[in-house]
Amino acid sequence: PNGVAGSQSLTWQHRLSMMEARLQAQEDEITLLKSSLAEALQAISLAEDAKEEKVSSLTRVPCLGPWLRPATLDRATQTDPIHSLYPAMLEQVPLAHTREVQSLSLEDAFSDDVPPLVEGRSLLQESHGVRQETREEEKRENDQGSGMRPNWASLVEEPIQPSSVSLFQEHRFTKDLGTYGPLDDQNPVPLPMDSSFLFHSKNLIPSEQTPLAFVNVLEWNTRCFPGNMLLFSLLCLSGQSIKMFIRGRPITMYVPSNIQNYDDLRMEPPAERLELEWVYGYRGRDCRANLFLLPSREAVYFTACVVVLYHINNRTQRHYRKHTDCVRCLAVHPDQVRIASGQTAGVDKDGKPLLPFVHIWDSSTLVTLQQIGLGSFERGVNSLAFSRADSGVFLVVIDDSNEHMLSVWDWARATKQAEIKSTNEAVFAVEFNPSDSCNIITCGKSHVYFWTLSGGVLTKKQGIFGKYKKPKFIQCFLFSGTGDVLTGDSEGNILTWGKSAADVKTLGKGAKGKTYQIMRQTRAHEGSVFTLCVLHSGALLSGGGKDRRVVLWSVDLAPEKECEIPEKFGAVRTIAHVDGEELLVGTTRNAILRGTFSGGFVAIVQGHVDEMWGLATHPSQNTFLTCGHDKQVFLWNAEEHMVDWCTTLEEAALCADFCPNGSVVSVGLYTGRWLVLDLQTREIVFDCTDGNEQLSVMRYSPDGSFLAVGSHDNFIYIYNVSDGGRRYTRFGKCTGHSSFITHLDWSKDGKYIMSNSGDYEILYWDVAGGCKLLRNRFDSRDRKWASYTCVLGFHVMGVWLEGSDGTDINALCRSRCERMVAVADDFCKVHLFQYPCPKPKAPSHRYEGHGSHVTNVGFTHNDSHLLSMGGKDTSILQWRVRREKAAETPDRVAPASSKSANINQTAAMMNSCCARVLLSSSNVMNKSPIDSVKDVLIRAPASVSPQKHQRAPTGGAISQETCHKILLFNDSARALLAAVIISL
């Protein structure tokens, strides 16, 4: 039967899920290994190219010690062609490309009395291979008694010509030439290779006066040199960068130029909040007894973690949201107000189990009255029912354990009255006898049990099938108006059970007392009888599975009326009587129908029946489109909360996007095929196939002139769009990713693309220039993006939680107003962050409701609503966006203006003074490095004073006290001082 699984298979399902998890982990590792192999091959290729294109401007290697070796070459971190020179480490490099030159501003550094153009060679160490040789040469030179230590300018390899100085100013080499790297052969410091998620801030010092003078302390290590000397790396960036690690893979992101100091950025929750407005979907595919009608004319049903109360006349919803995982069953109290709902067990983000429980709550106020069973139920709550003879004092519950434990509770006191193992077979339903609260009936696979509660002990008797064929499943049962028990089974029969004396011929001589036996068999449906419902008049309704019929039976089980449910809605799962002939019918394809035998049925609730991934919001209307593994495409009206239309495709659909003109929508399928549908006619206006692997993203350019198709074959296919989105011609293909495409976005000018892949790459593409890969990612730091759905990027770096493994965030979406970003994670949560969100541990608003991994999120065209989709729970939640307070007018990630100005002044002054110390032979020769820095600080002009209210008292100089404060309390000053110490 549909949706039925034996209890003996639950353990195997658990083992299978564990094996699937292990397999997924192995597949992830294989993906990373493939990526590493691709990167190694690329590094080899770059090294070979470098050997062929040697630069002859220098005859010796620039001063790069072993602690300044570049990180492993890969597309996620190495984007500047200059990196190809470093694997060999013995290649000749132009002086302008060295870190030491790029980390100093020569214009500000040259003093009037020191000639800037002097010949010499490098003082600092060269490559690791010639490290010892350099030390020996230095020792010999010192033994010769030179008398004076040469200044920095006199120790460079090649005479600096005026043309070289201009070259330093014109070239903006923007890539980090190194990172941690091994300190030496005996004491390596490798990159972290565990699955932890790390951030590393490169706290660079911007300066308007010294645009290339940026010094950055990456790592301090007192073990590497005698006397606890400080070890750090000098970087040659004309901006800031942030490096984070996902599963040991470094990802470098560059800070936009409008952010002067990364450490001063303030991360706050957004002023907006979300409020659940509507729930699309209904869980009918695998749950029974899941639809009831209250006297308030509200239909009660559930999907995901939400119990929905839908007013069938007013078409409004209310929601009970106190469950922490998927709701599995419902029961209505005899007073028709109180409701019991049970949930399944789950796990939190750390893998710890969440125990199942039952909530009893008031349907009028949505207030929880009682919680029972926490710690008593295993895996989940299978079914439950209130007693009726005593006005609902007791609640019977069956859990999802292997033994399907049956327990009776005094729910008001939260006390357990009795408990017993019911059966190892699947159990589908449980009910109290409406006239006797001591009698309970359960049914399921090949059984009907009649239970008696006496003195806190439960005993059972099995129903005897006798001469009748024993069905494989007893799907449902109820008590008739005459007191008989009627069951519906998988053979399509309605069986009438009664209590009679034991038949010795049938049961043997040992049979004693009365037993429950079949009194009558009525042929009702072709296939299973999934549900039975008794009317106030005593008439009976039955719903069929295979034949999809609803049949009205008289009191004596004579058929009177029947109708057939449309095939697209599936089989009948449950029936609720409205009044007269009007009925509500829940179906196995997650729809709720309303209608009569004579007038037919129409859907009032619809939903997907399998995992969903594709979500697209209309560019100018409050409509959105969803698609998934069930091959269905729904167009929803977010204002009317209805389905505008639905169509079924030939294969699973995984992604979609609306053309900016709003007339057509493109849908990506599982096999590499993609379609373009006309929104008015629902007809396919274009059909194309790219590769033979599934498509993961479809994205139109802002003006609708291009369509980008991201595939699992690692390529992005670009198409020219014409005729209002009805004609497409191949423009090019973006080739460069080493894993499947996950997300992509267009720039606002429609010329560039930013893309993410399964191995955590961030790549940029010049589409207008021929789909070329932009290897200098620094140039894209200030680019404006029409949308932001990439999960990796500087502006959304803060949405990642500590300990994330790279797959914990499935999707994100920036609002049109660019003030907030919504995140769909793997732990059933929807988060709302401020945008931009570039710092770790950023605060957010968190919302629950989904019972499975959230696969996608999207804002409507005017940011009035947010849509979120669950994966396996097949639900769509529509959230209303509400603002708590007025938005801040200035950029919320910009640092305070006064503090930023002081920092900039300090940075400019420190850059200048450190350069002066390095280039001034008199300072170096006669004073310690600290005294040299202090001396330059005291003589510095007041225009670069670091403190707003500490101007020079006389002559534009800084006092000794101010100098000490700068060195003691300013991180940037201490970092630059350390640079001076090492360089000297």
N, C-alpha and C positions, 0 to 999 in steps of 0.2 A: 504493500500500500504506500501511497505517496507520503513522504515525510516520516516514515516509521523506521525506527532503528531499535533493535533488540538491546536489552540492558547488558547482555554479555559482550556486546561490541564496544561498550563505553571504555573499558580498560584498553582495548586495542586502539580505540580512537585517541586516547591519551598518549599511548606509546607512539602512534603514528605522528601525532602533532610534535612530539619531542624529536622524532627522527627528521621531520620536515624542518624543524628549527635548526638542527645540526646541519642538514643539507644546505639550508640557506646561508649559514655561517661559512660553510666550506666554499660555496659559490662566491661569497663576498671576498674571501681570501684569494680565490683564483682570479677574480677580477683585479684585485690589487696587485697580484703577481704579474698578471698580463700588463697592467699599467706600468709597473716597475721595469719590466722587460722592454717595453716600448720606449721608456725614458732612457734606459741604458743604451739602447741602439741609437737613440737620438744624440746622446752625449758623445758616443763614439764617432758618429757622423760629423758632429760639430768640431770635435778635436781634429779629425782628419782634414776638414776644410781649413782649419786654422793653420795647420802645418803648411798647406799649399799657399796660403796668403800671409806670409810673414811680413811684419812691419819692420822697416829698417831705420826708424828714427832713433832707436836706442840700441846699444850693444849689450846692455845688461838688464837684468830683470828688475822691475820696480820693487820698492821696499815693501814686501808682503811677507810677514812672518808666518809660521805654520798656523798660528791662531787666527790668521786672517784668510784662511783658505775658503773658497766659495763652497756653498752648499751643493748637494747633489743637483745636477741639471735636470729640470723637469719643466713641463709646460706650465705648471701651476706656480712656479717661483722664478724661473729664469726666462726673461723675455727680452733681454738686451743682447745684441750680437757680440758685445764686448766679452761676454762670459765664455765664448768659445775659445778665448785666448788662455784661459786659466787652467784647464785640465793639464796641459803640458807643463805649465809653470816655468818653463825655460824659454818661452817665446818672447820676442821683443815687443814691447808695448810702448806706444807714444806716451810721453811724459804727461800730457794733458789727461790721459785716461787713468792715472794713478789716484789712489784715494787721498794721499797726502796733499796733492795739489788741489784736488776738488774740495777738500775739507777746509781750505783756507781762502780768504778773500785777499788777494795780493794788493789790490789798490789801497785798502784800508790798513794793510800791514806795513807797507814800506814807509819807513820814517825818512825824514829829510837828510839825516846824517848817515844813513846806511845805504850803500848802493845795492839795488835789487838784483842786478845782473852780474852774477859771479859764477865762475866755473867751479865744478867740484863733483863729488859723487855722493851717493846716498849713505847716510849714517845708519838708518834703520836696517834691520835685517832683510835679506833677500829671500829667495825661495828656500824651502826646507833642504834642498839638495846642496846648497852652497852656504848653509848657515854657519857651519864650523869654519869654513874657509874665510868668511867675512870676519868672524871673531879673531882669527889668527892675524889677518891683515890689520885689524884695528889695534891689536896688541903690539904688532911690530911698529906701527906708526907712533904709538904712545911711547914705546921704548926709545925711539929716535929723538924724543924730547922736543916735540913740536913747540912746546911752551904755551901755546894757546889752542883752545878747542875751537875748531872752525864753526862758524854760524851755519844755520840751516841752509841759507841760500847758496853758500859756497860748497855744499855737500851734495848737490844734485848731480845727476849723471851727465847732463848735457847743458851747455850754456843756454840760458833763457834769453831768447830774442824778443824784441817788442811784439813781433807777430805772434809769438807763443802766448803772450799775455792776453791778447785779444781772443785767441782761440779758447782760452780758459773761460772767457765770459760768454762766448757764443754757444759752446756745446753745453747742453744741459743733460748730462748723463744721469738718468733717473732710476737706475736699477741698483738695488742692493748687491754689492759685489761679494758678499760673503755673509755667513752667519756662524753658528757655533763652531763647527769644524773641529777636528782633533787638535788638541793642544800640542801634543807631541806623540811619538810612537809608543811611549810607555804610559802615557796618561791621557787617553782619549776621552773626549766629552761628546758622546754621540747624541743625535737628536732623540727625543723620547719616542719609543716605538710601541708603547702600549696603546690601549683604546681610549685613553683619557683625552679630554678636550682641553687644550691649553691656549692661553692668549699671551702674546709677547708684544709689549708696546715699545716702539722705537721713539723715544721722547726727544725728537729732534728740535732744534732751536732755530726758528725762522728769524730772518733779519732782512729788512728792506735795504740797508746799506751794504750788506754783505750777502748777496743772493746765493753764493756757492759755499759760504762758510758754515757748514753744518757738521757738528760733531755729535756722535751718539754713543753712549755707553751701552753695549749689549750685555756684557756679562763681566762680573768682577770675580777674580779668582786669586786668592793670596797664596795658593799652593804652588804656583807655577814659577815664581821667582824667589830667590833668597831675599831675606829682609822684608817679606810680606809686601813686595811691590804689587801694584794693582795691574791686572790684565784686563784689557777691554779692546773693542774693535772700533775703528774709525770708519764711518760710512760716508759715501759720496752721493747723497741724495739732495735734490733741490726741493724737497718736500718731506712729508712724513709717510710712514708705512706701518702697518700692523700685520703681524704674522700670527696666525693661529694654526693649531694642529688638530687634525681629525684622524684618528687611528694611525698616528705617527706620520701623517702626510702634511707637510708644511703648505700653507695657503697664505700668500702675501696679498694684502689689500692696501691700496694707497689712499691716504687721507686727502680729501678735497682741499683745494688751496684756500677756501674761505674759512677753514678751521685753523686757527692760529696755534692753539694749544690743546692737544687731545686730552690731556689729563684734567682740564677744566670743564669738559663737557658734562652737562647735567642730564641724567637720565631720570625721567619721571613717568608715571603712568599717564596715559592719555586722558584728556578731559572728557572724552566720550566714553560711554558705557553701552553694553549690549543688553537688550531685554528680549527674551524669547517671545515671539509674536505668533508663529505658526509652525506646526509640525506636519510635514508631508510624509505619508506612508502609514502602513499598518502591517503588523506581523501576523500573517495568516498562513505562511508557507509551512511552518513547522510547529505551530502552537494551537491548542484546542481551547474551547470555553473562554474565548478572548474577546467577546463582544456582548455587551449588555445595554439595555435601555433603561434609564432612570425615570422616575415620575416627572422630573424637571425637563423632560424631553431631550436630555443629553445622552448621547451614545458614549459609552465608556469602552475604550480599547487601549492598546499599548503598542509602542514601537520603540526600539532602542531602550534608553533608561527613563523614558517619559510615559506616564499614563495620561492619555488625552481624554478630555471631556468635551465632546463636540455637540453643540446644539444643532439639531437637525433642521430646525425651522429658521433660526436667526443666523445660522452659518458662522458661529463664533466658536472659539476654542479657549479652554482653560487647561492648565497643565499641573499635574502633580510630579515634582522633580526631586524627591528625597531619596531615590534609589541611586546606588553607586555603580551598578552594572545592569545588564539587560534584564528587563522584566519578562517573566516567563508565564505567569498565570494570574488570574483574577477570581475573586469571589465577592458577591454582593450580599450584604447582611439582610436578614428578613425585614428590617425597617426601611430598606431601599435608600439609605443615606450613607451608612458606613460601608467601607470597601476594604477588602484585604488584597494585597498584591505581594507576590513573591518574586525574588530575583535570583539570578544565577551567581555563582562565585566568579571572582575575577582575580586579577593581579595588578599591583601598582607598578609604577615605572621602574622600581628596583627589583621586580620579580616576586615580591612578597605576596602571598595569597590574601585576597579580600573575602571574608567569610560571607556566605549568603544569609539572608534573613527575610522575615515577613513584616510588612508594615500594615497596620490597621489605621485608617485615616477617614476623616469626615469629608464627604464629597462636596458639601456646601461651602465649607471654609478652607478646604485643602490643608487642614491642620492634622498633623500626625498624632494619633491617640495612643498608640502602643507599638513597640517593636518587640518581636519575639523570635526566639530561635537562633540568636547570634551565637555561633559556636556549636550549635546542636545539629545543624544541617550540613551535609557534605555535597560539594559540587554545585548544588543549586536546589531551588524549590520546584518540584515537578508539577504538583497540583494541590489544590486546597479547597475547602468548603466550610461554610458555617452550618451549625445545627439549626433546625427550624422548630422542632417541637417545644423547645424551651426558650424561644425568642432569641436565638443566636448566642447562647452563653459560651458554647464550645466552638473550637476551630480544629479541623483535622487537616494534617499536612503530610504529604509524601515527598521525600527528597529524591535527589538524583544519584544517590550512592548505588553501589552494586546490589545491595540488599533491599534498596528502596524502602528505607525505614518509614514506618507509619507511626505518627505521633498525634495525640489528642491534647489540646491546650485549653486551659481557661484563659482566654486571651486578655481579659480585663486585668487579671492578676499576673499575667505572663508566667504562669506555672504549668508545667507539663503534668498531665493526668495519667498518661499511659504511653508506652512506646513498644514497638515490635517490628521485627523484620517481616516484610510482606512477601517478597518474591525476588528472585534473581532475574526474572523476565521483565520486559518493559511494562510500565503501568501508565495508562492514558487518562484515567478519570477516577475521582473519589467523590462520594456523596453520603450525607446522613439520610437515614430514613425520615421523611418529613413528619411522621407520626410517632417516632421513637428515637430519641437521641442516643440510645445504646446500640443501635444497629447502624452499621456502616457497610457500604458496598464499594469495591474496587474492581476495575476491569483492565485488561491489557492483552498482552500476547498469550493466546490460547488459554485464557482463564477468566473466570468471574468468581470473586471471593465475597462471601457474606460474613462480616465480622460482628462479634458481640462484645460489648464493653461491660464488664462486671467487676466491681471491687478493684478497679485500677488495673485489670488484666484484660487483654484483648485475646479472643479466640476466634478461629475462622473455620468456615465450612466452604468447600468448593462446590460450585455449581456443576450439576451432572448433565452432560449432553445426551446420555442414553443412546437411543436409536438414531439421533440426528448427527449429521456430520459435524465434527468439531472444526470450527473455523480457525484460521491461523491467527486472526486478530479480532478481539472484541473492541470496536472503535469507540463506542459511546453507550450510555444507558440513561434512563430516567424512570421516575415513578409515575404511573398513570393515575387518573382520577379514581380508579377502582382499587388502587393499592398494589397492582401488579408491577413487576419490574420488566421494562422493555429494553432490549439491547439491540444495537445495530452492529453488524459484523462485516468482515472483509469479503464475504460471499454474497453480499447484497441482500441479506435477510434481516427481518425484524423478528426477534425471538421474544416470546412472552414466558416469563418465569413465574413459578408458583411453588409453594411449600406443601409437600405431601409426604406420606409415609415412605420409608425406604423400600425400594423394590429389590427383594431378595434375588430374583432371577437376574437382575441387571448388576447389582452391587455385590452379590455373594451373601453367604449366610451370616457373615459378621456384621452386616449393616444393621444399625440401630437408629431409632428415633426418626425425625423428619428431616428431609433433605430438600434443597432447592433444585427443581428440575424444570425442563422445558415443557410448557403446556401447549404452545402453539408456535408455528413457524409461518411467517408471511413473506412472500417474495416482494421486495420493494424496489431494488435498483440493480442496474447492471454495474458490477464493480462494488466497491465499498460503500457502506452507509456511514458517512462521516459525522453526522449530527442528528439529534432528535430534539424536538421542542414541543411542549404541550401548551395549548391555548387555554384561556379561561373557560371556554365552553367545554373543555375536555377533549377537543379534537387534537390531532397530532400532525406535526410537520416533520418531514424527513428530508435530508439533503444528501445527494449522491455524489460520488467521486468521479468515476469514469463517465457516467452519462450526464453529469452536471445538472440534474433535475432537482427541482423542489416540488414535493408532493404533499398535498393536504389529505389527511386520512380522517375518517369518521371515528367515533368512539370505539366501534367494533372493528376498526382497521380495514374499512372499505375505502378504496381510493376515490376521491371526489374531484380534486383539481390538481393540475400540475403545470409547470412551465420550465423552460430550459434556459440556463444562464449562458450568455455568449461565450464562445470558446476562448476569446482573448483574455477573459477574466479568470479562467481556470475552474477548478472544481469547487463545490460548496464546502466550506470549512465549518461555519457556524451560522445559526439563524437566531434573530431576536424579533419578537413580535412587537409591532408599534401599536396599532389599533385596527379594528376591522380586518380588512384583507391586507393592510399595508405591513410590509416586512422590511427588516434590514438583514442583508446576507453578506457575511464575510467569506472571502474566497481564498484559495490557495495561491493565487498570484497577487496577493497583497492589495486587494481592492475591497471596498465596502459598497454594496449596492443598495438602493432604496427603490421600492416599487410594489406592485401588486400582481396577482396572477393574470388579471385581464389587461392591465396597462403596461406590463413589462417592467424591466429594471434598468436604472441608470446609475452610473458610478458617482458617489459623493466623496469617496476617498480613493486615491490611486497611488501607486508607488512602484518602484523597481523591485525585482525579485532576486537580484544577484548583485554582486559587488559593483559599486559605482566609482568612476574616476573622472569622467569628463564633465566639466562645468564651464559654462560661458554665460555672461550677462550681456544683455542687449545694450548697445551704445547710447540709445536715446529713449528707451521705454523701460517700464518696470516689468520686464519679462526676462526669463533665463531658460537655458537649455541644459539638460542633463543626459548622460548616456553611460552605459556600463556593459558588464559582461553578459547581461541578459538580452543583448542585441536590440534593446529598445531605446528610442530617442524621444524624450518628453520635452515639449515646450510649455513652460509654466507661466501663469499670470500671477505676479507677486502681489498685485493689488486685490484681485478677486480671490486669490488662493485657490485657483482652479487650473486644470490642465487645458491649454488651448488646443493642443493636438498631440497625438502620439503615433509613431510609426515604428515598424519593426524592420531591422536590417538583416542582411544575410550572415553577418558575423559580429563579434563583439566590437564595441566602440569604446575608445579609451580617452579621447581628447576632442575638443571642439573650440571654435572661436567664431564670433560674428564679424562679418565684413563691416567696416566703419559706416557704410551707408545704411546698414540695418536691414537689407533686403534678402541677404543670403547668409548661410552659416556653413562653415566647413567642418567636417567630422573625420577624425583619424581612426582607422580600424586596426584590428589585431594583426593583420597579415601584411601591412605596409600599404594597403589601399586606403585612399581617402576620397570622400564624396563632398559635393557642394549641394546643399538643399535649398530650394526656394521656400521662404517662410510662408508665403501665401498659398501656394499650390502643393507644398510638401514634395514636389517632384525633384528628382536628381538632375541637376543642370550640368554637372561636370563630374567625371569619374576618372581617377588616375591612380597609379601604383608606383611607389618609390621603394625599391628594395623588397625584401621578403620577410622583414621583421616588423614587430609592432611599432606603431607610431606613438610618441609620448607627448608631443606638444604641437599645436597649430597656432600661429600667431600672425595676424595681419599688421602691416606697417600702419602708422597713424593716418596717413592719407589714403590707405587702401590700394596703393599701387603695387605692393609686394605681398606675398604670402610666404612665410617661413614654416617649413615642415621638419620637425625634429624627430629622428628615428632612433631605434635601438641598434641600427647598423653603424652608429657613431657619426653619421653625416647630418647636415642641415641642408635641406633642399630649398632653393629660392625660386619663386615663380613670379613672373610679371602678371598683374591682374588687370583685366580690361572688361569693357561692356558691363559695368556695374557689378562686377564680381562673378560674371558668368563665363568668362573665358580666361584661360591660364596657359602661359607658355614658360618653359623652363628657362630661367635666367642664369643659374649657376648652382654650385654646390660648395658648401663650406666644409673643408676637409682638414682635420687637425686634432680632433678629440680622440682619446685612446679608450673611451668607454661610451656607453649609450647616453644619448641626450636626455636630460631630465627637465630642464626649464630654459626658456629664452625670453628676451625682451628686446624691443626696438627702441632706438633713440628717438627723441622728439622730432628730429629733422628727417627721420626715416632712412638714414644712410648707414647706420651701424647697428650691430646686434651684440648683446651680451648673453652668454650661454653658460649653463652648468652641465656637468656630466656625472655619471655614476661613480667615477673615481675622484670626485670633489675638485674638478678643474673649474677655473673661471677663465674663459677665453673671450676675446673681443674680435669682431669681424667688421671689415670695411666692405659692406655689400655694394655700395655705389662704385667702389673702386675695383670690382671684380671678385667679390667674396673672398678677399684676402684676410689672412690671419694677422692681426695687429700684435706684433711681438713685443712692442714697447707698451706695456699695460699702464705705465704711469701717465701716458698722454690721455687716457680715458677716465682719469680720476674726477674731472669736472664735467663730464658729459651728462646731459640731462636725458632721462629715460621716460618714454611715454607711459610705460607701465613698469611695475616692479614685482615680478613673480619669482625671480631667481632666489633660491634659498641661501646662496653663498654670495656675499658681497659686503663691502664696507658698511653700507647704509643699513644692513639688516644683521650685522654680526652679533648684536646683543640678544637676538631672539634664541640663540643656541644656549641650552643649559649646560652647566658643568657636568662632564661625564657622558655627553652625547656621543653616539657612535657614527654619526653622519647620515643615518636613515631615520632618525627620530622625528624629523620634520618632513612631512610629505609635501606640503605646499604652503605658500604664503601669498598675500595680495596686498598691495598698497592701495589706499583709498585715492579717489580722484582728486580730493583736496590736498593730498600729500601731507596729511597730519597724523595718520595712523596706519598701522600695518597689522593685518590679521594673520594668524598662524594656525595651521592644522597639524597636530602632532600625532604620534603613534600611540598615545596614551589616552585616547578618547576625549581630548581636551581641545578647546578653541581658546586661543590667547589673543589679546588686543594690546599691542605695544604702541608707543609713540613712534613717529617717523620723523627724521631718521633715528635709528637705534643702533649706534655703532660701538657701544661699550658692553662688556660682559656683565652678567647678572643684572640686566636691565629689568626694572619692575614692570608688571603687566597686570591686566585684568584677566582672570581665568574663568572659563565657563564650561559647565558640564551638561551632559544631555545625551551625547552619543555613547553607544555601547560597544563600539569597535573603533579601530584606527580611523581618524578623520582624514579623508583622502584629498579634499579640495575645499577651498574657500574663495569667495568672490563678492565684491561690493557691487551694488546696483549702480546705474549710471549717475545718480545724483547723491550717492553715499547715504541714502536714507535707510538702507537695509544691508545686512550681510547674510550671505547664504553659506551654509556648511553642509558637507556630505559625509555620511558615515560609510565605511567600506562594507563589512559583512552585515551590519545592521540595516542596510538599505534605506536609511532614513535621510531626509533633508530637513534641516532646521533653518527657519527664517528668523533672523534677529533684527529687531529695530535698533537703530543707532540713536542714542540719546546723549545730549551734551549736558554736563553738570555745571560748567562755568564757561565763561567766554574764553576763546582761544587767545593765547599770548601772541601779541603782534610780532615781537622779534623772534628770530630763529631760536628755537628752544635748545638746540645743541651748541649754540655759540657761547663762549665763555663770557663772564662779566667783562664789560668794556674797560673799566679801570684796571682790573687785575691783568687783563690781557695786554693793555698798554704798558704797564710796569714790566711785565715779563718780556715783552718785545724790546723795551729799552735795555733791560738787563742783558738780553741775548745779544743785541747788537754790540753793546759795550764789551761783553766778555769775548765775543768772537774777535773783535778788533784787538783787545789787549793781549789775548793769547797769541795771536799772529805776530804782534809786536815783540812779545817775549821770545818767540821762536826765531825771529829774524834779527834780533838785536844781540850782537856779540858781546856788548858791554854788560848787558843784563845777565847773560849766560855765564860770563867768565867770572864775575865778581860776586854774584849773589845766588842764594838758593832759589829754586823754582818758585816757592811760595812768596819769598820776598820780592822776586821779580814781578810776579803777578800783582802783588800789593802796590809795588812802585808804579806800575803802569796804571793801575786803578786810580791811584791818588792823582796822577797827572791827566786822567781822562777828562775830556770836555764835559761840561754839564749837560749838553744836549743828549747824552746817552746815559744819564743818571738812572739807576735802576729803581730808585724810590721817588715817588711822586712828590713827597713832602720833605725830601732830604737833598735839596739842591746844595751845590758846593757853597760853602760860606764865603770864600774869597777866591777870586781868580778862576772861577769855573772848575775847581778841583773837588775831589771827594775826600771827606775826612777819613782819618785812620779808623775811627770807630765804625763808620759806614762800610769801609772795606772789610773789616772783620765780620760784620753782620752778613755781608754778601757771601763770604766764603763759608760761614758757619751755617747759614739757614737757607741758602739757595742751592737746590739740587743741580741746576744747570751750571752754576759757577763751580761747584765741586767737581762735576763731570769734566768741565773744561780744564780745571786745574790738574786733574788726573791725566788728561791728554798731554799737558805740558810736561808733567813729570816723566812720562814714558818717552816722549819725543826727545827729551834732553838726556 
